[in-house]
Amino acid sequence: MNLLFSRQSMHLSQPIADVRISACLDLQEWERCLLEFSGSPLLSSRFLSALATVERQPVFLRFYDGDECLGLLAGVVAPVGTGLLRRQDACFISFTGAVYRSAVDENCRRACISALLAYGKQMGWYFVDMLAYDHPHAVPSDILPWKHEISEYFLDLQPSPEQLLLGTKPKVRQAYRKLLKSGARFELYEAEDRVSILQDLMSHTKSKRVGRGNTDYQYIGLPGVDFAAVERCCRSGVGAVYLTFTDQDPCVATFVLRTGSRSIELLRGCSQGAYESGANTFAALAVVFLMREQGCREINTGGVAADPGGDGGQGLTFFKKSLGYQSRACQGGRSAFLQGSLQRLLFQLIR
């Protein structure tokens, strides 16, 4: 479906091109576009298809000016409400913001989001919600009234491995070299029990953190993502589980999403021995070097929850900074209600 959104209806001070939205149904073509735009793995058809259910369906949208594709956005269309009042196809949720051509200016980005809202209104969506994960860019102001902002830790992988190692704290380098010399291994693991090993080691990490007074938390922070979806990501190739060994048994499991030059270390679990031996630090650096070797230009390890219990997240913050990661503000936003007054009343009843 195509929808044209005219600049005359936007009341912008500077002229910009009309923006047309087109849904992409060819997933191979979508992946080619995503590579061209260096988009986030959270926009990948392989990631979003791993989350699909009967009620939650992926949608892939392209913004056009004439025949030129200006940007991409993908997410899931999901219902709201429960029981008899449950409405299908009620909202569009993207885990990250739109990705644009580097030449696109703020006015054009604003036109794209305005076109998205007009498209959503025509499709019957109650609202559009672009979450802030893996999106270290500002969203167009005055269009999405409810803002999302989080901080996530990124590392530029373009320097040489030697430079990346020098960018870490001395104790990090010492632990990494010690484990490397002793024969520690960081390996892709493709056996059927990969996700169960990841889950078990994440359970160890959770027990350790909660035992120190931190607030209890969900294993996976992304809405709609569970361990079954993690396994489907591994099968599709957008995700992979890596295990770290210091002896016969794995002591660290790392789950990474990767598309083209972008990667996200989404999950990690460690045994008690991994913290004591420094294997956790070894795994953190090993994934950096591997992603660089595979052609990634950047890796994201997510944020740090502002936990009032325990150390308030200071320990994890210190750990990420000791590896050379830099905190960057990530932004998203949610639209106003897109439908009329009767639909608004229904939405208030079912949400």
C-alpha positions in Angstrom: 0.0 0.0 0.0 1.3 3.5 -0.9 0.3 6.7 0.7 1.4 10.2 -0.3 1.9 12.9 2.3 2.1 16.4 1.0 4.5 19.1 2.3 1.7 21.7 2.1 -0.1 20.0 5.0 2.9 20.1 7.2 3.3 23.9 7.6 7.0 23.7 7.5 9.1 26.9 6.9 11.4 25.3 4.3 10.2 23.4 1.2 10.8 19.6 1.2 9.8 16.8 -1.2 6.6 14.9 -0.9 7.1 11.6 0.9 5.4 8.4 -0.1 5.3 5.3 2.0 5.4 1.8 0.5 5.1 -1.5 2.4 7.9 -3.9 1.4 6.6 -7.5 1.0 9.8 -9.0 -0.5 12.0 -9.8 2.6 15.1 -10.5 0.6 14.8 -7.1 -1.0 14.2 -5.6 2.5 17.5 -7.1 3.8 19.3 -5.7 0.8 18.0 -2.2 1.5 18.9 -2.6 5.2 22.5 -3.4 4.3 22.6 -0.4 2.0 21.4 1.9 4.8 23.5 0.3 7.5 20.3 -0.2 9.6 20.0 -1.7 13.1 19.5 -5.5 13.5 16.3 -4.5 15.2 15.0 -3.6 11.8 15.9 -6.9 10.2 13.2 -9.0 8.7 14.9 -12.1 10.3 14.7 -10.5 13.8 11.1 -9.3 13.5 9.9 -12.5 11.9 11.3 -14.4 14.9 8.9 -12.4 17.1 5.9 -13.0 14.8 2.7 -14.6 16.2 -0.8 -14.9 14.9 -1.6 -11.6 16.6 1.8 -9.8 16.2 2.8 -9.4 12.6 5.9 -7.7 11.1 5.6 -4.6 8.9 8.4 -3.2 6.7 8.0 0.3 5.4 10.1 2.4 3.0 9.9 6.2 2.6 10.1 7.5 -0.9 10.7 10.9 -2.6 9.7 10.0 -6.2 11.7 6.9 -7.0 14.4 7.6 -4.4 14.2 5.7 -1.1 14.9 8.1 1.7 14.6 5.8 4.7 13.4 2.6 6.3 11.3 1.6 9.3 10.1 -1.8 10.5 8.2 -3.1 13.5 5.2 -5.2 14.5 1.5 -4.5 14.3 0.0 -5.7 17.6 -3.4 -5.7 19.2 -4.5 -3.8 22.3 -7.0 -4.8 25.0 -8.0 -8.2 26.3 -10.9 -10.6 25.9 -13.9 -9.6 23.9 -12.6 -6.0 23.6 -9.3 -7.1 22.1 -8.6 -5.2 18.9 -6.4 -6.6 16.2 -4.0 -4.5 14.1 -4.4 -1.7 16.7 -0.9 -0.2 17.0 2.5 -0.2 15.3 5.6 -0.7 17.4 9.2 -0.4 16.2 12.0 -1.3 18.6 14.2 1.4 17.1 13.9 4.5 15.0 13.9 4.9 11.3 17.2 4.8 9.4 17.8 7.4 6.7 20.2 8.2 3.9 23.0 10.4 5.3 22.0 13.3 3.1 18.5 13.5 4.5 18.0 16.6 6.6 15.7 17.2 9.6 12.9 18.6 7.6 12.8 15.5 5.4 12.9 13.2 8.5 10.0 15.2 9.9 8.1 14.7 6.6 8.8 11.0 6.8 7.4 10.6 10.3 4.4 12.8 9.4 3.8 10.5 6.4 4.0 7.5 8.8 1.3 9.0 11.1 -1.0 9.7 8.1 -0.3 6.1 6.9 -1.1 4.7 10.4 -4.3 6.7 10.5 -5.4 5.3 7.2 -4.5 1.8 8.3 -6.6 2.1 11.4 -3.8 2.1 13.9 -4.5 3.7 17.3 -0.9 4.9 17.7 2.7 4.6 16.4 5.4 3.9 18.9 9.1 4.0 18.0 11.1 2.7 20.9 14.6 4.1 21.5 16.7 0.9 21.5 19.9 1.1 19.3 18.9 4.6 18.0 21.5 7.2 19.1 19.8 9.9 17.1 17.3 12.6 17.8 13.7 12.1 16.7 11.9 15.0 14.8 10.6 17.4 17.4 6.9 18.4 17.7 5.7 15.3 15.9 5.9 12.5 18.5 4.6 14.1 21.7 5.6 11.3 24.1 9.4 11.0 24.1 11.5 7.9 24.9 15.1 8.5 25.9 17.6 6.0 27.2 21.4 5.7 27.4 23.2 2.8 25.7 26.9 1.9 25.5 28.5 1.8 22.0 32.0 1.0 20.8 33.4 2.1 17.4 35.1 -1.0 15.9 37.0 0.8 13.2 40.3 1.2 15.1 42.7 -1.7 15.0 42.5 -4.6 17.6 45.6 -3.2 19.2 44.0 0.3 19.5 40.8 -1.2 20.9 42.8 -3.1 23.5 44.7 0.0 24.4 41.3 1.8 24.9 40.5 -0.5 27.9 41.6 -0.2 31.5 44.9 -1.8 32.4 43.2 -4.5 34.5 41.0 -5.4 31.6 44.0 -5.9 29.3 45.7 -7.9 32.0 42.7 -10.2 32.5 42.2 -10.7 28.8 45.9 -11.5 28.1 46.0 -13.9 31.1 43.0 -15.9 30.0 44.2 -15.9 26.3 47.5 -17.3 27.4 45.9 -19.9 29.6 43.9 -21.3 26.6 40.5 -19.7 27.1 38.3 -20.0 24.1 35.4 -17.9 22.6 33.4 -20.0 20.1 30.2 -19.9 18.1 28.0 -22.6 19.5 25.3 -24.1 17.2 24.1 -27.2 19.1 20.5 -27.6 20.0 21.0 -26.8 23.6 22.6 -23.3 22.9 19.7 -21.3 24.3 19.2 -23.5 27.3 22.9 -23.0 28.2 22.4 -19.2 27.7 19.4 -19.3 29.9 21.1 -21.3 32.7 24.1 -18.9 32.8 21.8 -15.9 32.7 20.1 -17.4 35.7 23.5 -17.6 37.5 24.1 -13.9 36.7 20.6 -13.0 38.0 21.1 -14.9 41.2 24.4 -13.1 41.8 23.0 -9.6 41.1 19.8 -10.1 43.1 21.9 -11.6 45.9 23.8 -8.4 46.1 20.6 -6.4 46.8 19.7 -5.5 43.2 16.1 -5.4 42.2 14.7 -8.5 40.6 14.4 -8.2 36.8 13.2 -9.8 33.6 15.9 -11.8 31.7 15.2 -10.0 28.5 14.2 -6.3 28.4 12.9 -6.1 24.9 9.1 -6.4 24.8 7.9 -9.5 23.0 11.3 -11.2 23.0 11.7 -14.5 24.8 14.1 -17.4 24.7 12.0 -19.1 22.0 12.5 -16.0 19.8 16.2 -16.1 20.6 16.3 -19.6 19.2 14.5 -18.5 16.1 16.9 -15.6 15.6 19.8 -18.1 15.8 18.1 -20.3 13.2 17.6 -17.4 10.8 21.2 -16.2 11.1 20.5 -12.8 12.5 21.5 -14.0 16.0 24.2 -16.2 17.4 25.2 -17.7 20.8 28.9 -17.7 21.6 30.3 -19.7 24.5 33.5 -19.0 26.5 35.4 -21.9 27.9 38.3 -22.0 30.4 38.0 -25.7 30.9 35.5 -28.4 29.6 32.3 -26.5 30.7 31.1 -23.2 29.3 31.3 -20.4 31.8 30.0 -17.4 29.7 27.3 -17.3 27.1 26.8 -14.3 24.8 23.9 -13.7 22.5 24.6 -11.2 19.6 22.4 -9.8 16.9 24.1 -8.7 13.7 23.2 -7.3 10.4 25.8 -6.0 8.0 28.0 -3.5 9.8 25.9 -3.2 13.0 25.8 -5.6 16.0 24.1 -5.7 19.4 25.3 -7.8 22.3 21.8 -8.4 23.6 22.3 -11.0 26.3 25.1 -12.4 28.5 25.2 -15.0 31.3 28.1 -15.9 33.5 28.9 -18.6 36.1 30.3 -17.6 39.4 33.7 -18.9 38.3 33.6 -16.7 35.3 33.6 -13.6 37.5 36.4 -14.9 39.7 38.6 -16.0 36.8 38.1 -12.9 34.6 36.4 -15.0 31.9 33.5 -12.4 31.8 36.0 -9.7 30.9 37.7 -12.1 28.3 34.3 -12.8 26.7 33.4 -9.1 26.6 36.6 -8.3 24.6 36.5 -11.5 22.5 33.1 -10.5 21.1 34.4 -7.0 20.2 37.3 -8.5 18.2 35.1 -11.1 16.5 32.5 -8.5 15.4 35.3 -6.3 14.0 36.7 -9.3 12.2 33.3 -10.0 10.7 33.0 -6.5 9.3 31.0 -4.6 11.9 31.8 -1.0 12.4 30.0 -0.6 15.7 28.7 -2.7 18.6 26.1 -1.8 21.1 25.8 -3.5 24.5 22.7 -1.7 25.7 22.1 0.4 28.7 22.3 0.1 32.5 19.1 0.1 34.5 18.8 2.8 37.1 18.3 0.3 39.9 17.8 1.9 43.3 18.8 -1.3 45.0 22.3 -2.7 45.2 24.9 -0.4 43.7 22.4 1.4 41.6 23.9 0.1 38.4 27.3 1.7 39.1 29.2 -1.6 38.8 27.9 -2.4 35.4 28.5 1.1 34.3 32.1 0.9 35.5 32.6 -2.4 33.7 31.3 -1.1 30.3 33.4 2.1 30.6 36.5 0.0 31.5 36.1 -1.7 28.1 36.1 1.6 26.3 32.4 1.8 25.6 30.9 5.3 25.3 27.4 6.2 26.5 25.1 7.8 23.9 21.6 9.1 24.3 19.1 7.1 22.3 15.7 8.6 21.4 12.3 7.5 20.2 8.7 8.6 20.7 5.1 7.7 20.6 2.5 9.5 18.5 -0.8 11.0 19.7 -4.0 9.0 19.2 -4.5 8.7 15.4 -8.2 7.8 15.2 -11.5 9.7 15.7 -13.5 10.4 18.9 -15.5 7.1 18.8 -12.4 5.1 18.3 -10.7 7.1 21.1 -13.5 6.1 23.5 -13.2 2.4 22.5 -9.4 2.7 23.0 -9.9 4.0 26.6 -12.2 1.0 27.3 -9.9 -1.7 26.0 -6.3 -0.5 26.7 
